[in-house]
């Protein structure tokens, strides 16, 4: 049995995401501390980003999605938000560790603390199953308001939320695409229409 002192040591994950070798320090108490979870992995395998992407990762945890995007978008800018200060701390340390200085994490409940003058070209999230429909409604409307015309929202959810996402994407964005469905997770995408 590991001692308490051992348990308090950071865990380290070294992995390749979107073709980039990245190292993450994590700790107990934040989501999926031992390995990149399969939903995140599926999302990143089916996500297209441009080199100058202006991206937002909602619920970033220790940063695997946001930092994989940052590594793929060297001329871009990546905002990562989480409502857990420990996750934000680790995401920022992991950005520094991987020399991704154009990525930054900060505390925010959804988009509540995201500067309102930024229009994102890509918004991503590994949406927790227990997010609740009220928070999801707020999220989708806030994302729609801050997505650049032609920008994309790409999320991964458990398969049980697939129809719910389809309905809500169609309601708020007027479109829905099922990018990929795996054994447990579905990647859903919608685009902000150019008016």
HELIX and SHEET records of a PDB file:
HELIX    1   1 UNK A    4  UNK A    7  1                                   4    
HELIX    2   2 UNK A   38  UNK A   45  1                                   8    
HELIX    3   3 UNK A   64  UNK A   72  1                                   9    
HELIX    4   4 UNK A   85  UNK A   97  1                                  13    
HELIX    5   5 UNK A  133  UNK A  146  1                                  14    
HELIX    6   6 UNK A  159  UNK A  161  5                                   3    
HELIX    7   7 UNK A  162  UNK A  173  1                                  12    
SHEET    1   A 2 UNK A  11  UNK A  17  0                                        
SHEET    2   A 2 UNK A  20  UNK A  26 -1                                        
SHEET    1   B 7 UNK A 103  UNK A 107  0                                        
SHEET    2   B 7 UNK A  77  UNK A  82  1                                        
SHEET    3   B 7 UNK A  54  UNK A  58  1                                        
SHEET    4   B 7 UNK A 120  UNK A 126  1                                        
SHEET    5   B 7 UNK A 147  UNK A 158  1                                        
SHEET    6   B 7 UNK A 185  UNK A 191 -1                                        
SHEET    7   B 7 UNK A 177  UNK A 181 -1                                        
END                                                                             
